[in-house]
Amino acid sequence: MQAFDLYAILPELVLLVVACLLLVASVYVPERQPATPGVEQDIFHTPRGVGFVYFFTIILLVYLILAFVARMDDVSVVAMNGLFQSDPLSNLLKACSCGAVLISLIYSKQYLMDRAIFRPDFIVLALLALLGQFVLISGANLLTLYLGLELMALPTYALVAMRHNNEKSVEAAIKYFILGALASGFLLYGMSMLYGVTGSLDLIEIFRTVADPRVNHLVMAFGLVFIVSGLAFKLGVVPFHMWVPDVYQGAPTAVTLMIAAAPKLAAFALLFRLLVNTLLPLMGDWQPMLLILAVLSLVIGNITAIAQTNIKRMLAYSAIAQMGFVLLGMLSVFDDHAYSASTFYVITYVLTTLGSFGLLMMLSRKGHDCETIDDLKGLNKRHPWFAFIGLVMMFSLAGIPPTVGFAAKLGILEALVDGEHTFLAVVAVIASLIGAFYYLRVVKVMYFDEPKAEHAAEISGSGFARGLLSLNAILVLALGIFPAGLMAVCLDAMRRTLLGS
Amino acid sequence: MILSFSIWIPILFGLIILFYGSEKPTAGVRWLALVGSVLGFIATLPLVIEFDIANPGMQFVEKMSWIPRYDINYHLGVDGISVWFIVLTAFINVLVVVAAWEVIDKKVSQYMASFLILSGLMIGVFAALDALLFYVFFEATLIPMYIIIGVWGGHNRIYAAFKFFLYTLLGSLLTLIAMLYLYNVTNTFDILAWHNARLDIVEQVLLFFAFFMAFAVKVPMWPLHTWLPDVHVEAPTGGSIVLAAIMLKLGAYGFLRFSLPIAPDASQFLGPFIIFLSLVAVIYVGAVALVQKDMKKLVAYSSVAHMGFVTLGFFLFSPLGIEGGIVQMISHGFVAGAMFLSIGVLYDRMHTRQIADYGGVVHRMPAFTAFAVLMAMANCGLPATSGFVGEFMVILAAVDYDFVIGILAATALILSAAYSLWMVKRVFFGAITNAHVEELKDLNAREYFMMAVLSICVIGMGVYPKPVTDIIHPAVINLLQHVAVSKL
């Protein structure tokens, strides 16, 4: 191994080592119930031991974010004998997923403490899932991609089952595990076909071979079907979406956030690496598949969401529809603008998701989860500022200006019209109109309905977490009004990555 | 910077009030809102005072890069068409704040903030020269209006709020696609550059319909008007005033800024179709207004009919017709605003809007009746009121275009006279019908002030419309040059 290789994987190494050390250290943490429930807690004031793990995790994540931001200007490099690649896009996505995990942890602290699952293993599992995302984002070989995917998935199965005495959680965990394993199987099967045809696991090598007319196209197309199905499972798009609502609903909200936010970035990276970076010559085969998946997700996701009364389920169907939008961005013919529009979409979607689930957690308290739409009734009367945060998140998900959701949808629609898919743009627009209905209903419940007496709950969460949630909402609004900066970052990263590959 | 000030002063005050906010009604919030709206109004005055009549192009232009990735700019400017609407918006905003003074007692800060922010956004729509900036402002107005209807509205307010939001969103989303299409053809979002874009007839017709969806819903044109009566009935007085006086104009303004100059051939080609729809609005909806039992619904239908006049004027493609349409829009802003205000005055006292619950109001509220009758007269286009000027210009242009259309348009005068005067007769005149009317008190100083100001505007514009038309004229001629030149 060269020194250069070490530099490339340094953040991953640090994360791995620290996660392992924290795992060992956590063995010595005594099982303890949290301090008096309902009492305001500041961020680092937690039961001893867990607080230690938590504290180091926060520092680690901040370090990682800074490390990736500092690397943003680096050129693309392939390290570890072609197993691992570090390029501007991967640095951007990794910085964002670190940020997402960091924010998730801060939002969920009080929630987890109230439910007595704020334990070191929770934090360590989250870190290991993050490591999986890193490997996935940087995979330059089918094997690394697969390893990363499994490393990301396994800790999340355990996280979903964290409330092991809760029937719904366990059911969700089993469902998630079985379907996830099935999806992995699909993906692996597709990859093995690809290997069989091209004789290589290396993405660059495959890229070179795939274009070769002597390669058996039929087998490759067959493998591609499995790969796309596996990807669709991981992204949670129709018709491979069945696990999404159940897992979102069944998992504790803190875990839902862990599944809903950062992994989307990794799944997008996987999509980009496999389809665009590697199988671009097969574009004529995978684009129609993506098109069908995208349209189905948009239509079915949005229509089904209307019928939901549980807000976590509703957000799950909304996620399905939003992923449909991301797929639409991949339909253009090798266009850095379109791909960067998808990147922008995913990043801002994750930001909005953090805010929406963060709000749900802060509205939950011990013994009561804020789960149904009715739980939000009259929020404006009780906490106008938090109602406003909810309003910003909902309008952003619906894509109404001046929130960032609009800027994101604008980019995708522009890419579609530019790629002469105007008809698809119209379909997407009509689907979002249907979607607007259920987002609006949440705003309606918060603003127009009378609060129920039993919901006169205080906002839980430390002052720091609340401040961060406010900042999150302001960012969603500010990025909507001034999207140019982030757009430029995404475009730059995408452009240099494409050039480098 | 005048345009930026006009947009951002009310929005800034709105935000301050929102954060200052308190649940209890406090005088501070009201005064702050008043100061904000008055400052916002004052900020727009230089637009009229310093307006260069000789210059038919855009004035007070501001341009800054906003999203360079798509060449989207913060690009503002006004011509003779838009300048009046900006002043009107700021002016109506002051009245709305005053109208809410004692009437609104729950969530005062949110109410005032919504209206101030809404006013800034609407000014932004009229001032935007970048299509995407236009779109952002156009869409963003939905959020405060949705909240205004839903929080302070009547019993069925939630249904109305949803209907309003989804109807308008459907229209504007298709417009967004049209804008993206034009961006791909021209590589810019500059509206003025689009006026010169070359497009074949199929493209033009498709674009025309995409724009038509947004603007026709907003105007609203028959048969897309069904949301308006529902929304008016449920909206609080201020919401109705802003909706009728300004928001409907956003749609009509869109026709002038987008549909006509960007797709001139399609406009000419589809002109008869739009004229047909407009005439249906004028005659059929006018007849529908006649049978309404609820005063607000009656005025709402009358608004649809009057806006039908506006679109009729636009699609006659003559300077007289378009100017008449614009004058009609401004006049309708005053008149419909005043009528909704009058209904609000009655509603605050009696808590009913049913015509049948009134009768003989004149005996208890003589001053109010005088104003209300004046507004009813203006609504049916009596000479020397602002209502006459616009309608007369449009009818004249229509007769010029086609005699039959002229005659059909003129029936509007009869219909509007019928429903306005019949309502006046049933509500204000005759003997006092019940004990509640017996107890009515005449206008207080605040209400008197508002009615008086609006009356001055209505009569002033009716007697001497020249200052208004002088500013409009060069811009309309300029616009018609684009419409006259075929792009094929």
Chai-1 contact restraints between the chains, C-beta under 6 A:
chainA,res_idxA,chainB,res_idxB,connection_type,confidence,min_distance_angstrom,max_distance_angstrom,comment,restraint_id
A,I400,B,E139,contact,1.0,0.0,6.0,A-B,restraint_1
A,P401,B,V136,contact,1.0,0.0,6.0,A-B,restraint_2
A,P401,B,E139,contact,1.0,0.0,6.0,A-B,restraint_3
A,P401,B,A140,contact,1.0,0.0,6.0,A-B,restraint_4
A,P402,B,V136,contact,1.0,0.0,6.0,A-B,restraint_5
A,P402,B,A140,contact,1.0,0.0,6.0,A-B,restraint_6
A,L413,B,L180,contact,1.0,0.0,6.0,A-B,restraint_7
A,E414,B,L180,contact,1.0,0.0,6.0,A-B,restraint_8
A,V417,B,L180,contact,1.0,0.0,6.0,A-B,restraint_9
A,V417,B,Y181,contact,1.0,0.0,6.0,A-B,restraint_10
A,V417,B,N184,contact,1.0,0.0,6.0,A-B,restraint_11
A,D418,B,N184,contact,1.0,0.0,6.0,A-B,restraint_12
A,A425,B,I177,contact,1.0,0.0,6.0,A-B,restraint_13
A,V426,B,I177,contact,1.0,0.0,6.0,A-B,restraint_14
A,V429,B,L173,contact,1.0,0.0,6.0,A-B,restraint_15
A,L433,B,L169,contact,1.0,0.0,6.0,A-B,restraint_16
A,L433,B,L170,contact,1.0,0.0,6.0,A-B,restraint_17
A,L433,B,L173,contact,1.0,0.0,6.0,A-B,restraint_18
A,A436,B,L169,contact,1.0,0.0,6.0,A-B,restraint_19
A,L440,B,F165,contact,1.0,0.0,6.0,A-B,restraint_20
A,K444,B,I158,contact,1.0,0.0,6.0,A-B,restraint_21
A,Y447,B,G150,contact,1.0,0.0,6.0,A-B,restraint_22
A,Y447,B,V151,contact,1.0,0.0,6.0,A-B,restraint_23
A,F448,B,G150,contact,1.0,0.0,6.0,A-B,restraint_24
A,F448,B,I158,contact,1.0,0.0,6.0,A-B,restraint_25
A,P483,B,I67,contact,1.0,0.0,6.0,A-B,restraint_26
A,A484,B,I67,contact,1.0,0.0,6.0,A-B,restraint_27
A,A484,B,P68,contact,1.0,0.0,6.0,A-B,restraint_28
A,M487,B,R69,contact,1.0,0.0,6.0,A-B,restraint_29
